[in-house]
Amino acid sequence: MKHNSVTRRLVATAAAVAIGTLGLAGCSNDDDNDNTSAVSSAVSGAVESGTSKAESAISSAKSEVADDDKKVELTAPDGAKVTLSGSIAAKYDSATEAQKADLGKPLIGPEAAGEGENGVVFQQFEGGVITAKDDDADTPAYITWGKIRDAWNVPRNEEGAPSPDGKGGSQGPLGVATSDETEKDGVKESTFEHGKITWTEATDKVEVTVDGKVVPTE
């Protein structure tokens, strides 16, 4: 109903402009037939233009709604259905087949998905986690896994040192992920709001950096 109203308003506006043109043409006594033909073309063109613009606006609105309502349905290890939405769904939908395979199936339960105290949303999988700063479909989300994820989840104090009273993951001093895992010369790296974590495959060494300072891993 809203889209039809938009179309009617745009067409009405176009017609009003054309009628105004007709009024001006009627002031002249010369070439009446030519004026009538020109006005007829103007009316037709204005209406078609208004309709085209309205249809374009409707198409754009439908596209935005589709993006906002994006959902992805997956199956948990126990066969339960899991529905991803917003930024998490958008990230999973855009992931490569290799990333999806490494992530595995989504986990369920109170600690498997939801929103943290800082507004960060997350979904845990068998092989990793997807996180984003909020649930808006346009908010970038990232995948974190492996040894880097393990080090990120270690409870740490504000300086980044491991502490049983500290916080881990996006709630900890490193903050939310700001990249997927990248690899260069055998070193894998994920960046976070306040630092980075690297893992060197050849030596199996993990290095955690918080606010520019290397801190103990665990």
Salt bridges, closest charged atoms under 4 A:
ASP93 OD2 - LYS70 NZ 3.42
GLU97 OE2 - LYS100 NZ 3.85
GLU117 OE1 - LYS167 NZ 3.88
ASP180 OD2 - LYS91 NZ 2.69
GLU189 OE1 - LYS196 NZ 4.00
GLU193 OE2 - LYS133 NZ 3.16
ASP204 OD1 - LYS147 NZ 2.57
